[in-house]
Amino acid sequence: MKEFGEIPPRDGPHRATSYDVAQLAKVSQSAVSRCFRPGGSISPEMRKRVLKAAATLGYQPNAMASGLITKRSNLVAILISNLTNLHYPQVLAELTQRFDANGIRVLLFALQAESDVGRALDQVWRYRVDGVIAAARLSPAQLAQFDRHGVPVVLYNRIGESDPVASVHCDSAGGERLLIERLCAKGHKRFAIIAGPSDSFVSNERVESARLALERHGIVPRIVPGNFDHESGGAAATALLSAKTRPDAIVCANDLMAIGALDSARHVFGLNVPAELSIVGFDGVGPAAWPSYQLTTIRQPVRRMTDAAVTMLIDRIENPDLPPEVRSFSGALIEGTSARI
């Protein structure tokens, strides 16, 4: 008995199909489909025959056609602001790797600002994605669109602001309270906060958490705006340190602004950090640990958070009736040399 059948005749240019592979391998088309479907049930011997026939014919399964059969596109969308992607690329890399390990491809929608999410959603619906991870603020009306389209969503590093929504987030409030308590315990009295973009859920949560923690100590901080980048952190620190009464502690809504504030304090004003001024951030990005900065910050457990987000979304793709689940992760205090804590 021949291991293979005859190679089907071709008239002109021809892209091999699953029928061609089945004919050559002497198996059914359903066997070919199972061979290329993650988790498909097929014997090792039959898989070997199919893969050999596919290699001979140069066959590649058609993902679009498979989606018509399974009713899934095997695509998920990630909504993420450019600021998050630029300054915290580990988030996107971890999410992409974990989806890829599950045979799922990612469509990235990079937002200039979180308030641009509405325009991105108009595009998301056209691709018929199986699910969405949103690292951007979604209004109740926008969340309702997911229900209407039958597309599950998991919020990343934020929570639903009205009705419960499946979400994964770092405990920003707990992290800010820890930083403030440690700073106050060391005798800091004059506080300033450098905020991020006004439409950023993460910035608003961190700033409000720090403000409330200081309020419990009878301290009213000066709050100045930033844009989550090095330049705005430096500019904000320059304005604060040029004032008649300087702060003795600056709390920044993320690490990049804290690094900018550090550069300004040291190189523009010649201050000894942390002897004359303490500066803290939040996130735990790579540059924060560089020897020239050694920033005191709260490091987010990115790998654990992305694992949870991917698992939660896949579970909801498989079972759309799962109730909302909120998973909160504590950040780790990194005691650098930028603050007396």
N, C-alpha and C positions, 0 to 999 in steps of 0.2 A: 504493500500500500504506500502510495506517495504521501510524503509529509505535507506537500502543498498541492493545490490545484493549479490550473493554468492561469497565467496572468491575463485578465480580460482584455480583448482587443480594443484599441483606441483609434478614433478617427480625429486626427488633428490634436491640438493642445487639449489636455484633459487633466483636471484636478481629481486625484484619487478620492473616492468616497468610501463610506463604511461598507457599502455593498461590494465594492471591489476588494476590500480587505477580507470580507467574509468569504467571497468566492475563492480567493487565493489561499486562505488559511483553512478552508473547508469547515467553517463554523457558521453559526447563525449571526445575523446582524445584531441581535440582542446581546450576543456574547461579546461582540466588538464594543458595543455601547458600555457594557459592564466593565470591560477591561479599562476603559478610559474614564470611568466615573469613580471619583474618590469613594472608597468603601464598597465598591461593586463586588458582588460575589462571583468569583470565577476561579477555576482550578489553576494551580501553578503551570501545568502542562499546556492548558489552553491559552493562558496568558502569554506564555512563551511563543506559541504559534502565532497569535494575533500580533504581538509586537514585532516579530520577525517579518510577517507579511506587511505590516504598516511601514517598517523601515525600507523594505524592498520597493514599495510603491510611493514612498515619500508622503505618506498619509498623515494629516494632522486633523484631530477632531474639530468640528465647527462649534465654537462656544455658543454662538447665537442659535444654531439649530438645537443644541442640547437644551438651551433655555426654553425653547418652545415646548419641549417634551416635559421638562421638570417643572415648568411654570416659574422658573427662577432665572435671573440674569447672572447670578454669581458675582454681582457687582455691589459694592457698598460705597457710599459717599462719605467723605470726611470734610466737614466745614471747619475751617481754622483761619484765624486772622493772620495776616502777613507778619504782624509783630510777634505772635506766638511762634510761628514757623521759623522766622529769621533768628530769633534769640533763644529758642528752645527746640532745635531740630530733632532732639532725641524723641520727643513725643510722636512726631510723624513717622520717624524711622521705626519705632517700636510698634506702633499700630499697623503699619504696612507689613512688617515682617510676620506679625501674628496672624493677620488675615491671609497672607500668602501661604502660610503653613496649613491653612484650612481650605486651600484651593479657591480662595476668594480674591478678586482683584479690586483695587481701590481707585475711585475717581476723586481727585483732590479739587476742592473749590476753595481757593485762597481769597480771603476777604481783605480789602484795604482797611476796613474798620468793621467792628461787630454790627454796626447799624446797616451794613450792606447785605445782611443775610437774606433779606426779602428777595433781592434780585437773583441771588444764588439759588434759592428754592425754586424759582421759576424754571431754572435749568435742570435741577435735580429731578423733578417730576418727569421730564422728557426722556430720561435715561432708564426709567423703570427699575431703579435700584432696589435691592432686597432690604436694605436698611441704611441708617445714617448714624454716624457719630458726629455730634455737634459741639465743637469747642468754641461756641459763640452764643450770645444771648438770643433766646427765642421768646417771643411774646406769646401769651395765651392763644391769640388768634392764629399765630404761625404753628404752634403745637397742635391746634385743632386740625390743621391741614394734613398732618401726618395720619391722623385717624381717618380722615376722609379718603386719603389715598391708600390706606392699608399698609403703610410703611412704618416699621418700628424705628424708634429713635432712642439713643442713649446720649445724655448730656455728659460732656467731659469737663471736669474741673469747675463745675457749676451745678446748681440745683434748680428745680422748678420753682418759680416765684409765686405760683398760685396753686394749681392742682398738682398732685404728686406726679413725678416723671422719673423714669428709670435714669439714674445718674451715678457718676463716680466723681468724687472730688476730694481734694486735700483739705484738711481741717484748717482753713486759713484763720478762723477766729481763735482757735486754740494756739496756733503758732504765734500770732500777734500778741496774745495775752502773755505767753511765755517770754517773748522778747521784752515786752514792757515791764513785766514783773522783775526780770533780771536787771534791766537798766535802772529802774527805780530803786532797787535794793542797793545799787552802787552809788546812789546819791544824785542821779541826774534829775534836774528840776525844769530845765527849759527845753521843751520838745518842739520839733517841727516834723511834719509829714510831707513827703513828696508823693503825690498821687499819680496814677496812670491816666489813660484816656477816660473822658467822662462817660463814654458809652460802654466801658468795660465792666462786666459783672465782677470779674476777679479783683480789679482795682477797687471798685466800690466796696466790696466785701472786706478787703484787707484794711482799707482806710477807716471804714466805720468801726471795725473790730478794734483797731489800735486806738481810735478816738475814745471809744467807750471804756477801754482798759485804763487809759490815762484819766478819764473823768472820775473813775473810782479812787484815784489818788489825788483828786482835786486839782488836776492839771488840765489846762486848756491849750492844746497845741496850735501852732500856726500851720495851716494846710496850704500848700502851693501845688499848682498843676505840673504834670510832666507827661511824657508820651511813651513811656516804657523803654526809652533808648538812652544811650550814653550821653548824647548831646543835651537832651532835656534835663537829665539828672544833674549834669554839670552846671547848666544855666540856672536851675532852681537853687542849687547849693550856693552859687555865686550871689543870687539875690538874697538868700537867707543870711549869709555870712557878711554881707555888706550892710545889713541893718544895724542900727545903734545897739540893740540888744541881740546878741548872737545866741543861737541855741547851743546847748551842750550835748544834745543828742538828735540825730536825724534818722527817722524811720522811713525807709523807701519801700514802695509797693512792689518793687521787683529788684533783682540783682543788677541789671544793666544800669538802671538809674543810680543805684548805690555806688557802683564803680565810677560813674561819672561824677558823683558827689565827692568821692574820695580823691579823684584827680584834682578837682577844683580846690578842695580844702588843702591839699598838700602843695600843689604846684602854683596855684594862684594866690593863696593866702599864707602859705608857708606854715600851716598849723601842724602840730604834732598830734597825729591820730594813732592811738586813742587817748593820749594824755590830756589833750585840750578839747577833743570832740570825739564822740562815738557815732558811728554810722553802721546801720544794719540794713539788710535786704531781705529778699524772700524768693526762693525757687531752688537754689543750689545749682546754677548753671556752671559749666566747665570753667570759664574765666574767673569765677569767684574764688576758686581755689589756687589760682596762679600765685607764685611767691610774692609778686609785687602788690597783690591785693589781700589775699587771705581774709576774705570778707566773712564777717559774722552774719549768718543767715539761717533760714529754715529750708532744708533740702526736701523737696517733694519726692515721694517714692514712685517715680515715673513708671518703672517696670511693673510694679504691682498694680498701679492704677490702669495702665494700658491693658494688662492681662485681664483685669476685671471688666473693663469696658468691652473688649472683644468678646469675652465669654457671655456677657449679658446680652449683647446684640445678637449673637448667633443663637442663643437660647430663645430669643424673642422672634427671630426669623422662623425657627423650627416650631415654636408654640406661641402664636400671636396673643393668646389669652392670658399669658403670664401677667400677674399684677405688677405695678411699679415697684422698683427696689432702689433704695438709696444706699450706696456704700461710701463710707467716709474713712479716709486714711490719715493718720497722724504723720506730720513731717518730723524730721530729725533736726535738732538744734546743732548747728556747726559753729563751734566757738573759734572764730578766727582772731586776727589781731586788729580788727577795725573798730572794736568796741570794748569798753570796760563792762563786763557782765558777770 
